Amino acid sequence: MKITLSKLRKLNACYTDEQMLTVSGGKKSMELIDIMRLDIPEIDRIWVACACMPQKMRLEFSYTVASRALSRVKNPDQRSVSALAELRKYIDGQSTTEKMREAADAAYAAYYAANTAYAAYYAADAAYYAARSAARSAARSASYSAAYSAARSASYSAARSAEERKQQIEDIIRLLEGEERR
């Protein structure tokens, strides 16, 4: 999947054209998988991926990141666990937008209730954004925002967020490589 300077500019990338040309070795377009391997901050690579991946891939990424964040919580709120289960069903074509909206609302309640316990708070936040993403699946920008928010929230919840961001890059590359094989 080719990403052009023009597309990144339209997405309001924080890099100037000159900076983008410098990091890309002078290329005006690159495959997304190659961008994931550039020597730029991980958070910037994650942003590009979330902005440019197809919607289903963003939902998969949201699910993966939110699941990992939730797995770090000793006793996660069942509403967050249920939201992720509903998201999995939605990705697999076995749920509706309305059911995702209900699951997202429940996950939001867990997110709000958990704000004193940071790990649970950010895991619930990740689950909420992942579920909300699916509930708003018709809007491309919503799924981008949700995927990026889930990634950001999971990074905050991790004891070592740099390790989490590295894992997220690996997750994105795995998804992209799977797409290339199809």
GUTI-278490 format. One record per residue (C-alpha): x, y, z; residue number from 1; chain. Coordinates in steps of 0.1 Angstrom, whole numbers. Last residue first. Example, Ala and Ser with C-alpha at 12.3 -4.5 7.8 and 13.67 -1.06 7.14 Angstrom:
<nodes>
node c1->137; c2->-11; c3->71; k->2; c->A .
node c1->123; c2->-45; c3->78; k->1; c->A .
</nodes>
This chain:
<nodes>
node c1->-34; c2->-123; c3->1; k->182; c->A .
node c1->3; c2->-125; c3->11; k->181; c->A .
node c1->7; c2->-87; c3->12; k->180; c->A .
node c1->-22; c2->-84; c3->37; k->179; c->A .
node c1->-4; c2->-108; c3->61; k->178; c->A .
node c1->27; c2->-87; c3->58; k->177; c->A .
node c1->7; c2->-56; c3->67; k->176; c->A .
node c1->-8; c2->-72; c3->97; k->175; c->A .
node c1->26; c2->-85; c3->109; k->174; c->A .
node c1->42; c2->-51; c3->103; k->173; c->A .
node c1->14; c2->-34; c3->123; k->172; c->A .
node c1->18; c2->-58; c3->152; k->171; c->A .
node c1->56; c2->-54; c3->152; k->170; c->A .
node c1->51; c2->-16; c3->153; k->169; c->A .
node c1->28; c2->-21; c3->182; k->168; c->A .
node c1->53; c2->-43; c3->200; k->167; c->A .
node c1->79; c2->-15; c3->197; k->166; c->A .
node c1->53; c2->10; c3->211; k->165; c->A .
node c1->47; c2->-14; c3->240; k->164; c->A .
node c1->85; c2->-16; c3->247; k->163; c->A .
node c1->88; c2->22; c3->247; k->162; c->A .
node c1->57; c2->23; c3->271; k->161; c->A .
node c1->76; c2->5; c3->298; k->160; c->A .
node c1->51; c2->-1; c3->326; k->159; c->A .
node c1->24; c2->-2; c3->299; k->158; c->A .
node c1->-8; c2->17; c3->305; k->157; c->A .
node c1->4; c2->48; c3->286; k->156; c->A .
node c1->13; c2->27; c3->256; k->155; c->A .
node c1->-21; c2->10; c3->257; k->154; c->A .
node c1->-37; c2->44; c3->257; k->153; c->A .
node c1->-17; c2->56; c3->227; k->152; c->A .
node c1->-24; c2->24; c3->207; k->151; c->A .
node c1->-61; c2->26; c3->216; k->150; c->A .
node c1->-61; c2->63; c3->207; k->149; c->A .
node c1->-44; c2->56; c3->173; k->148; c->A .
node c1->-69; c2->29; c3->165; k->147; c->A .
node c1->-98; c2->50; c3->176; k->146; c->A .
node c1->-88; c2->80; c3->157; k->145; c->A .
node c1->-82; c2->60; c3->125; k->144; c->A .
node c1->-116; c2->43; c3->130; k->143; c->A .
node c1->-133; c2->76; c3->135; k->142; c->A .
node c1->-116; c2->92; c3->105; k->141; c->A .
node c1->-130; c2->64; c3->83; k->140; c->A .
node c1->-166; c2->69; c3->94; k->139; c->A .
node c1->-188; c2->39; c3->86; k->138; c->A .
node c1->-171; c2->20; c3->114; k->137; c->A .
node c1->-185; c2->42; c3->141; k->136; c->A .
node c1->-194; c2->13; c3->164; k->135; c->A .
node c1->-162; c2->-4; c3->154; k->134; c->A .
node c1->-141; c2->25; c3->165; k->133; c->A .
node c1->-161; c2->29; c3->196; k->132; c->A .
node c1->-151; c2->-7; c3->206; k->131; c->A .
node c1->-114; c2->0; c3->201; k->130; c->A .
node c1->-117; c2->34; c3->218; k->129; c->A .
node c1->-135; c2->18; c3->248; k->128; c->A .
node c1->-111; c2->-11; c3->251; k->127; c->A .
node c1->-81; c2->13; c3->250; k->126; c->A .
node c1->-97; c2->35; c3->277; k->125; c->A .
node c1->-105; c2->4; c3->298; k->124; c->A .
node c1->-68; c2->-6; c3->295; k->123; c->A .
node c1->-59; c2->30; c3->303; k->122; c->A .
node c1->-81; c2->31; c3->335; k->121; c->A .
node c1->-72; c2->-4; c3->346; k->120; c->A .
node c1->-35; c2->5; c3->345; k->119; c->A .
node c1->-41; c2->39; c3->361; k->118; c->A .
node c1->-63; c2->29; c3->390; k->117; c->A .
node c1->-82; c2->61; c3->400; k->116; c->A .
node c1->-99; c2->65; c3->366; k->115; c->A .
node c1->-115; c2->31; c3->367; k->114; c->A .
node c1->-151; c2->42; c3->369; k->113; c->A .
node c1->-148; c2->64; c3->338; k->112; c->A .
node c1->-132; c2->36; c3->318; k->111; c->A .
node c1->-157; c2->11; c3->330; k->110; c->A .
node c1->-185; c2->34; c3->319; k->109; c->A .
node c1->-168; c2->39; c3->286; k->108; c->A .
node c1->-166; c2->1; c3->282; k->107; c->A .
node c1->-204; c2->0; c3->287; k->106; c->A .
node c1->-210; c2->27; c3->261; k->105; c->A .
node c1->-186; c2->9; c3->237; k->104; c->A .
node c1->-205; c2->-24; c3->242; k->103; c->A .
node c1->-238; c2->-6; c3->234; k->102; c->A .
node c1->-222; c2->10; c3->203; k->101; c->A .
node c1->-208; c2->-24; c3->192; k->100; c->A .
node c1->-242; c2->-40; c3->195; k->99; c->A .
node c1->-257; c2->-12; c3->174; k->98; c->A .
node c1->-229; c2->-15; c3->148; k->97; c->A .
node c1->-238; c2->-52; c3->144; k->96; c->A .
node c1->-220; c2->-84; c3->153; k->95; c->A .
node c1->-208; c2->-116; c3->136; k->94; c->A .
node c1->-188; c2->-101; c3->107; k->93; c->A .
node c1->-154; c2->-114; c3->121; k->92; c->A .
node c1->-144; c2->-78; c3->130; k->91; c->A .
node c1->-177; c2->-74; c3->147; k->90; c->A .
node c1->-173; c2->-106; c3->167; k->89; c->A .
node c1->-138; c2->-95; c3->178; k->88; c->A .
node c1->-153; c2->-61; c3->188; k->87; c->A .
node c1->-180; c2->-78; c3->208; k->86; c->A .
node c1->-153; c2->-98; c3->227; k->85; c->A .
node c1->-134; c2->-65; c3->233; k->84; c->A .
node c1->-165; c2->-48; c3->246; k->83; c->A .
node c1->-172; c2->-78; c3->269; k->82; c->A .
node c1->-137; c2->-76; c3->284; k->81; c->A .
node c1->-142; c2->-39; c3->290; k->80; c->A .
node c1->-176; c2->-44; c3->306; k->79; c->A .
node c1->-161; c2->-72; c3->327; k->78; c->A .
node c1->-138; c2->-48; c3->344; k->77; c->A .
node c1->-103; c2->-62; c3->344; k->76; c->A .
node c1->-90; c2->-80; c3->375; k->75; c->A .
node c1->-52; c2->-81; c3->373; k->74; c->A .
node c1->-48; c2->-57; c3->344; k->73; c->A .
node c1->-20; c2->-64; c3->320; k->72; c->A .
node c1->-43; c2->-85; c3->298; k->71; c->A .
node c1->-64; c2->-54; c3->292; k->70; c->A .
node c1->-35; c2->-36; c3->275; k->69; c->A .
node c1->-28; c2->-66; c3->253; k->68; c->A .
node c1->-64; c2->-69; c3->243; k->67; c->A .
node c1->-65; c2->-32; c3->236; k->66; c->A .
node c1->-35; c2->-34; c3->213; k->65; c->A .
node c1->-47; c2->-65; c3->194; k->64; c->A .
node c1->-83; c2->-52; c3->190; k->63; c->A .
node c1->-71; c2->-18; c3->178; k->62; c->A .
node c1->-48; c2->-34; c3->153; k->61; c->A .
node c1->-76; c2->-56; c3->140; k->60; c->A .
node c1->-99; c2->-26; c3->138; k->59; c->A .
node c1->-72; c2->-7; c3->119; k->58; c->A .
node c1->-68; c2->-36; c3->95; k->57; c->A .
node c1->-105; c2->-36; c3->89; k->56; c->A .
node c1->-104; c2->1; c3->82; k->55; c->A .
node c1->-75; c2->0; c3->56; k->54; c->A .
node c1->-43; c2->13; c3->70; k->53; c->A .
node c1->-33; c2->49; c3->63; k->52; c->A .
node c1->-40; c2->71; c3->94; k->51; c->A .
node c1->-33; c2->43; c3->119; k->50; c->A .
node c1->-1; c2->33; c3->101; k->49; c->A .
node c1->11; c2->69; c3->98; k->48; c->A .
node c1->4; c2->75; c3->135; k->47; c->A .
node c1->22; c2->43; c3->145; k->46; c->A .
node c1->52; c2->54; c3->125; k->45; c->A .
node c1->52; c2->87; c3->143; k->44; c->A .
node c1->49; c2->70; c3->177; k->43; c->A .
node c1->78; c2->48; c3->168; k->42; c->A .
node c1->101; c2->78; c3->163; k->41; c->A .
node c1->119; c2->78; c3->129; k->40; c->A .
node c1->144; c2->54; c3->116; k->39; c->A .
node c1->122; c2->39; c3->89; k->38; c->A .
node c1->109; c2->3; c3->92; k->37; c->A .
node c1->72; c2->11; c3->95; k->36; c->A .
node c1->76; c2->34; c3->65; k->35; c->A .
node c1->87; c2->3; c3->45; k->34; c->A .
node c1->55; c2->-15; c3->55; k->33; c->A .
node c1->35; c2->15; c3->43; k->32; c->A .
node c1->50; c2->13; c3->9; k->31; c->A .
node c1->68; c2->45; c3->0; k->30; c->A .
node c1->61; c2->76; c3->-21; k->29; c->A .
node c1->80; c2->108; c3->-28; k->28; c->A .
node c1->113; c2->91; c3->-22; k->27; c->A .
node c1->143; c2->113; c3->-13; k->26; c->A .
node c1->158; c2->89; c3->13; k->25; c->A .
node c1->125; c2->86; c3->30; k->24; c->A .
node c1->137; c2->104; c3->62; k->23; c->A .
node c1->150; c2->134; c3->41; k->22; c->A .
node c1->120; c2->135; c3->18; k->21; c->A .
node c1->97; c2->136; c3->48; k->20; c->A .
node c1->118; c2->163; c3->65; k->19; c->A .
node c1->116; c2->184; c3->33; k->18; c->A .
node c1->79; c2->179; c3->30; k->17; c->A .
node c1->75; c2->191; c3->65; k->16; c->A .
node c1->68; c2->165; c3->93; k->15; c->A .
node c1->38; c2->169; c3->116; k->14; c->A .
node c1->15; c2->150; c3->92; k->13; c->A .
node c1->-17; c2->169; c3->84; k->12; c->A .
node c1->-35; c2->140; c3->68; k->11; c->A .
node c1->-35; c2->160; c3->35; k->10; c->A .
node c1->3; c2->164; c3->38; k->9; c->A .
node c1->6; c2->126; c3->44; k->8; c->A .
node c1->-14; c2->120; c3->12; k->7; c->A .
node c1->7; c2->144; c3->-8; k->6; c->A .
node c1->39; c2->128; c3->4; k->5; c->A .
node c1->26; c2->95; c3->-9; k->4; c->A .
node c1->18; c2->63; c3->8; k->3; c->A .
node c1->17; c2->31; c3->-13; k->2; c->A .
node c1->0; c2->0; c3->0; k->1; c->A .
</nodes>
